[in-house]
Amino acid sequence: LGYGFCHLPATPGWHPLTCVTWRPRGTWREGLRSRWVGGGPRLRSPGAAGAAGERFRLRTQAAGSVHLQLGVLLRHFGSYGVRS
């Protein structure tokens, strides 16, 4: 279990992405409980995972990587100021 953040491509086609994940580092009691019972510490506000200013203040540990193969199809992006 963990949180991750990666940028989505703004060009059409297939894109391989690797999203590095992390999880909050809890107390030693929370670590012991997560080892035997499962789960683990969670963020009180999941929005902190995407906010850079908040994310850098967290004590975290690595949780692995997620590999994605993402297909992007652009439609009406010109009206949002995105050029392909």
C-alpha positions in Angstrom: 0.0 0.0 0.0 1.3 3.4 -0.9 0.9 6.7 -2.7 2.4 7.8 -6.0 2.5 10.7 -8.3 3.6 10.9 -11.9 3.0 13.3 -14.8 0.7 12.2 -17.6 2.0 12.8 -21.2 0.2 15.4 -23.4 1.1 13.7 -26.7 -1.0 11.0 -28.4 0.2 7.4 -28.5 1.4 4.7 -26.1 3.6 5.7 -23.3 5.4 3.6 -20.7 5.3 5.2 -17.3 6.9 4.2 -14.0 5.3 5.7 -10.9 7.5 5.5 -7.8 5.4 5.0 -4.7 5.9 5.8 -1.0 4.0 5.4 2.2 3.9 7.4 5.4 6.4 6.3 8.1 4.6 5.7 11.3 5.6 4.9 14.8 7.2 1.6 15.8 3.9 0.4 17.1 2.2 1.2 13.8 5.0 -0.7 12.0 4.6 -3.7 14.2 0.8 -3.7 13.8 1.0 -3.3 10.0 3.5 -6.3 9.9 1.2 -8.6 11.7 -2.3 -7.3 11.0 -1.8 -5.5 7.7 -2.6 -2.1 6.5 -0.5 0.8 7.7 -0.5 4.5 8.4 -2.6 6.6 6.1 -2.6 10.3 5.2 -5.3 12.3 6.9 -5.9 14.3 3.7 -5.0 12.4 0.5 -4.7 15.7 -1.3 -1.3 16.1 0.4 0.0 13.3 -1.9 -0.3 15.6 -4.9 0.6 19.0 -3.3 4.4 19.4 -3.5 4.6 21.8 -0.6 2.8 19.4 1.7 4.4 16.2 0.4 8.0 17.3 1.2 7.1 17.8 4.9 6.0 14.1 5.4 8.2 11.4 6.8 8.0 8.6 4.3 9.5 5.3 3.2 9.8 3.7 -0.3 7.0 1.4 -1.2 8.0 0.2 -4.7 7.1 1.2 -8.3 4.1 0.8 -10.5 4.8 0.3 -14.2 2.0 1.5 -16.6 1.5 1.3 -20.3 -0.8 4.3 -21.0 -2.6 5.0 -24.3 -3.4 8.7 -24.8 -6.0 10.0 -27.2 -6.3 13.7 -27.7 -9.6 15.3 -28.4 -10.6 19.0 -28.1 -7.3 19.8 -26.3 -6.9 22.9 -28.5 -9.7 24.5 -26.6 -7.7 24.0 -23.4 -4.5 25.5 -24.8 -2.7 22.1 -25.3 -0.9 21.7 -28.7 0.0 18.3 -30.0 
